[in-house]
């Protein structure tokens, strides 16, 4: 009774009550595509390698997660798929009144994962009560796993370039501030470049000095050949006086008390202009460095691209292989026989002790 009754009950349920289940197999792995730098001898050659174990581990955990089950339930109604034979098959079917945790537990019975940590290959066996539903669920798992890997790749790329982009934006703001300060200075002083304006003033002063020297030479020649009351001597002396006055006026423009065309003294304007020029040049150089760093970080992030490579597309079953009735019946008989044998041994051991 202890052995035969469980075997008969299990056989009756498996062959009379249990509904046939169909399986769909899908296999994939996380791969990494690395593109060599164009500076390499054979630049542009693509190298394929297996993805890191962390990516496959994340994907393995994701397939078992409540997040995936909830998403698929919202998309393809997992409850309806696995509860369609309820309550005629209460053991292998899902109770539609169950919670999401119950659905996750039932999901782990319907989806079995074979994962080789060394090669990174992952093979899924998906069960359903029709071959079309099993294939659909397997295809959805492959689709959602691909989206997850793409999301992980995007996040990794964003992390790799975030700080470089922040530094580039900061350098750009500094450059904008320096250029705006230079523009404000030019509008206030009405000078594009005070140094160029100063050089122009120096050119005027040098020209006046040359004219003054020529006038002195002319005056000396006239004094040698004429008397002091000659009108030409008087004219040259007046010209010398006018040149000296003009030179004094030009020299006073360089002092702190006199002002330039913008209403400020040249010394202050030149000092401020040089400071603004240094700030702008430093900001431009910092921006060039930050931009080069960002381009390098972006290129490095784009060189490594992870993707999901499916080596087995979701299969369509032609016959029901589950539940494995003979296997389950054999396990039932084995455990029933073991329980009976242990009970007999305990009984005889207690009787012999008495």
FITI-749291 format. One line per field, with one value per residue (C-alpha): z, x, y; residue number from 1; chain. Coordinates in steps of 0.25 Angstrom, whole numbers. Layout:
FITI-749291
up	c(Z, ...)
east	c(X, ...)
north	c(Y, ...)
k	c(NUM, ...)
c	c(A, ...)
This chain:
FITI-749291
up	c(0, 3, -10, -20, -16, -19, -32, -36, -32, -39, -52, -52, -51, -61, -72, -69, -63, -67, -80, -90, -90, -102, -101, -108, -108, -109, -107, -107, -101, -98, -108, -108, -121, -121, -132, -133, -133, -147, -142, -142, -153, -157, -152, -153, -152, -143, -132, -126, -112, -101, -92, -78, -68, -60, -72, -73, -58, -59, -70, -63, -51, -60, -66, -52, -47, -44, -53, -66, -61, -59, -72, -80, -72, -77, -91, -94, -82, -75, -65, -76, -83, -71, -65, -77, -72, -58, -50, -58, -56, -43, -42, -55, -57, -50, -41, -47, -33, -29, -26, -34, -25, -28, -43, -42, -35, -46, -56, -50, -53, -67, -71, -68, -71, -74, -73, -75, -68, -75, -89, -86, -94, -88, -93, -89, -89, -89, -86, -90, -93, -108, -117, -122, -108, -104, -116, -113, -99, -103, -114, -103, -94, -105, -108, -94, -92, -104, -99, -85, -91, -100, -87, -80, -92, -92, -77, -78, -90, -82, -70, -78, -84, -73, -66, -79, -84, -70, -71, -86, -82, -71, -80, -90, -79, -75, -90, -92, -79, -84, -97, -92, -82, -94, -102, -90, -89, -104, -104, -91, -96, -111, -114, -121, -116, -107, -110, -125, -122, -113, -124, -133, -123, -122, -137, -137, -126, -134, -147, -139, -133, -148, -152, -140, -144, -158, -154, -145, -157, -165, -155, -153, -168, -169, -157, -165, -178, -173, -161, -149, -154, -167, -169, -172, -158, -151, -158, -155, -140, -140, -146, -136, -125, -130, -132, -117, -112, -120, -114, -100, -103, -108, -97, -86, -92, -86, -72, -62, -62, -77, -83, -96, -106, -97, -85, -77, -76, -85, -74, -67, -81, -85, -72, -72, -87, -84, -72, -81, -92, -83, -77, -91, -96, -84, -86, -100, -97, -86, -95, -106, -96, -90, -104, -108, -95, -98, -112, -107, -96, -106, -117, -106, -101, -116, -118, -108, -112, -105, -111, -110, -120, -122, -126, -125, -130, -122, -127, -130, -124, -132, -121, -106, -98, -84, -74, -74, -70, -69, -62, -52, -49, -47, -37, -30, -29, -24, -13, -9, -8, 0, 9, 11, 13, 23, 31, 31, 36, 47, 51, 52, 59, 70, 71, 73, 83, 92)
east	c(0, 11, 18, 7, -3, 6, 11, -4, -8, 4, 2, -13, -10, 1, -6, -21, -21, -8, -8, 3, 13, 22, 36, 43, 59, 66, 81, 89, 102, 107, 117, 127, 131, 144, 148, 163, 167, 170, 184, 187, 194, 182, 172, 157, 158, 147, 150, 139, 141, 132, 125, 129, 124, 117, 108, 104, 102, 93, 85, 83, 78, 69, 62, 58, 54, 40, 43, 43, 31, 23, 27, 24, 11, 7, 11, 6, -3, 6, -5, -14, -4, -1, -15, -22, -24, -27, -33, -33, -18, -15, -1, 5, -4, -4, -15, -20, -23, -9, 0, 12, 21, 14, 15, 30, 31, 23, 31, 44, 37, 34, 47, 60, 73, 86, 98, 112, 120, 133, 128, 117, 107, 92, 82, 67, 56, 42, 30, 15, 2, 4, 16, 12, 11, 25, 31, 25, 30, 44, 44, 39, 50, 61, 55, 55, 69, 74, 68, 74, 88, 86, 82, 94, 103, 97, 98, 113, 115, 109, 117, 130, 127, 119, 131, 138, 125, 124, 138, 136, 123, 130, 142, 131, 125, 138, 141, 128, 130, 144, 139, 127, 137, 145, 133, 129, 142, 143, 129, 132, 146, 142, 155, 157, 171, 177, 191, 189, 183, 195, 204, 197, 199, 214, 215, 209, 220, 231, 226, 226, 240, 245, 238, 244, 258, 256, 252, 264, 273, 266, 266, 282, 283, 275, 283, 296, 291, 282, 280, 270, 259, 257, 243, 247, 254, 242, 233, 242, 243, 228, 227, 237, 228, 216, 222, 227, 214, 207, 218, 215, 200, 203, 212, 202, 192, 201, 201, 190, 184, 180, 170, 169, 157, 149, 149, 160, 175, 183, 191, 178, 172, 185, 186, 171, 172, 185, 178, 165, 174, 181, 168, 162, 174, 174, 160, 162, 173, 165, 153, 162, 168, 154, 148, 160, 158, 143, 145, 155, 145, 134, 143, 147, 133, 128, 140, 134, 120, 112, 101, 93, 97, 86, 92, 79, 66, 53, 49, 35, 32, 25, 21, 19, 31, 26, 23, 33, 23, 32, 43, 33, 27, 40, 44, 31, 33, 48, 44, 32, 41, 51, 41, 35, 49, 53, 40, 43, 57, 52, 41, 51, 61, 51, 46, 59, 63, 51)
north	c(0, 10, 7, 3, 13, 26, 19, 17, 31, 37, 29, 32, 47, 47, 39, 44, 58, 64, 73, 71, 82, 87, 92, 103, 105, 117, 120, 132, 139, 153, 157, 169, 176, 183, 192, 195, 210, 216, 219, 204, 197, 189, 200, 197, 182, 177, 167, 159, 153, 147, 157, 158, 148, 160, 163, 148, 147, 160, 154, 141, 148, 157, 145, 140, 153, 158, 170, 161, 153, 166, 172, 159, 157, 171, 169, 154, 151, 140, 137, 134, 125, 117, 117, 112, 98, 102, 95, 82, 81, 87, 82, 87, 99, 113, 117, 130, 136, 135, 147, 152, 144, 131, 135, 136, 123, 116, 124, 117, 103, 107, 113, 105, 112, 104, 114, 111, 121, 118, 120, 130, 121, 122, 112, 113, 103, 109, 101, 104, 97, 99, 100, 114, 119, 113, 119, 133, 133, 129, 140, 150, 146, 147, 161, 166, 161, 168, 181, 179, 177, 189, 197, 192, 197, 210, 212, 208, 217, 229, 226, 226, 239, 246, 253, 256, 263, 270, 276, 280, 287, 294, 298, 303, 312, 318, 321, 328, 336, 340, 344, 352, 359, 363, 368, 376, 383, 386, 392, 400, 406, 406, 399, 386, 385, 396, 391, 393, 407, 410, 406, 416, 427, 423, 424, 438, 442, 435, 443, 456, 453, 451, 464, 471, 467, 471, 485, 486, 483, 493, 504, 502, 503, 516, 522, 519, 526, 537, 546, 543, 552, 545, 541, 526, 525, 530, 520, 509, 513, 514, 500, 494, 500, 494, 480, 481, 485, 473, 463, 468, 465, 451, 448, 452, 442, 431, 437, 432, 446, 446, 437, 429, 430, 421, 430, 422, 424, 415, 408, 403, 399, 391, 384, 380, 376, 367, 361, 358, 353, 343, 338, 336, 329, 320, 317, 314, 304, 297, 296, 289, 280, 276, 274, 265, 257, 256, 251, 241, 236, 235, 228, 218, 216, 213, 204, 194, 190, 178, 171, 158, 148, 137, 124, 116, 123, 120, 106, 101, 88, 77, 68, 69, 64, 69, 65, 54, 44, 32, 39, 45, 32, 25, 36, 34, 19, 21, 31, 22, 10, 18, 23, 9, 3, 13, 11, -4, -2, 7, -2, -14, -6, -2, -16, -22, -12, -16)
k	c(1, 2, 3, 4, 5, 6, 7, 8, 9, 10, 11, 12, 13, 14, 15, 16, 17, 18, 19, 20, 21, 22, 23, 24, 25, 26, 27, 28, 29, 30, 31, 32, 33, 34, 35, 36, 37, 38, 39, 40, 41, 42, 43, 44, 45, 46, 47, 48, 49, 50, 51, 52, 53, 54, 55, 56, 57, 58, 59, 60, 61, 62, 63, 64, 65, 66, 67, 68, 69, 70, 71, 72, 73, 74, 75, 76, 77, 78, 79, 80, 81, 82, 83, 84, 85, 86, 87, 88, 89, 90, 91, 92, 93, 94, 95, 96, 97, 98, 99, 100, 101, 102, 103, 104, 105, 106, 107, 108, 109, 110, 111, 112, 113, 114, 115, 116, 117, 118, 119, 120, 121, 122, 123, 124, 125, 126, 127, 128, 129, 130, 131, 132, 133, 134, 135, 136, 137, 138, 139, 140, 141, 142, 143, 144, 145, 146, 147, 148, 149, 150, 151, 152, 153, 154, 155, 156, 157, 158, 159, 160, 161, 162, 163, 164, 165, 166, 167, 168, 169, 170, 171, 172, 173, 174, 175, 176, 177, 178, 179, 180, 181, 182, 183, 184, 185, 186, 187, 188, 189, 190, 191, 192, 193, 194, 195, 196, 197, 198, 199, 200, 201, 202, 203, 204, 205, 206, 207, 208, 209, 210, 211, 212, 213, 214, 215, 216, 217, 218, 219, 220, 221, 222, 223, 224, 225, 226, 227, 228, 229, 230, 231, 232, 233, 234, 235, 236, 237, 238, 239, 240, 241, 242, 243, 244, 245, 246, 247, 248, 249, 250, 251, 252, 253, 254, 255, 256, 257, 258, 259, 260, 261, 262, 263, 264, 265, 266, 267, 268, 269, 270, 271, 272, 273, 274, 275, 276, 277, 278, 279, 280, 281, 282, 283, 284, 285, 286, 287, 288, 289, 290, 291, 292, 293, 294, 295, 296, 297, 298, 299, 300, 301, 302, 303, 304, 305, 306, 307, 308, 309, 310, 311, 312, 313, 314, 315, 316, 317, 318, 319, 320, 321, 322, 323, 324, 325, 326, 327, 328, 329, 330, 331, 332, 333, 334, 335, 336, 337, 338, 339, 340, 341, 342, 343, 344, 345, 346, 347, 348, 349, 350, 351, 352, 353, 354)
c	c(A, A, A, A, A, A, A, A, A, A, A, A, A, A, A, A, A, A, A, A, A, A, A, A, A, A, A, A, A, A, A, A, A, A, A, A, A, A, A, A, A, A, A, A, A, A, A, A, A, A, A, A, A, A, A, A, A, A, A, A, A, A, A, A, A, A, A, A, A, A, A, A, A, A, A, A, A, A, A, A, A, A, A, A, A, A, A, A, A, A, A, A, A, A, A, A, A, A, A, A, A, A, A, A, A, A, A, A, A, A, A, A, A, A, A, A, A, A, A, A, A, A, A, A, A, A, A, A, A, A, A, A, A, A, A, A, A, A, A, A, A, A, A, A, A, A, A, A, A, A, A, A, A, A, A, A, A, A, A, A, A, A, A, A, A, A, A, A, A, A, A, A, A, A, A, A, A, A, A, A, A, A, A, A, A, A, A, A, A, A, A, A, A, A, A, A, A, A, A, A, A, A, A, A, A, A, A, A, A, A, A, A, A, A, A, A, A, A, A, A, A, A, A, A, A, A, A, A, A, A, A, A, A, A, A, A, A, A, A, A, A, A, A, A, A, A, A, A, A, A, A, A, A, A, A, A, A, A, A, A, A, A, A, A, A, A, A, A, A, A, A, A, A, A, A, A, A, A, A, A, A, A, A, A, A, A, A, A, A, A, A, A, A, A, A, A, A, A, A, A, A, A, A, A, A, A, A, A, A, A, A, A, A, A, A, A, A, A, A, A, A, A, A, A, A, A, A, A, A, A, A, A, A, A, A, A, A, A, A, A, A, A, A, A, A, A, A, A, A, A, A, A, A, A)
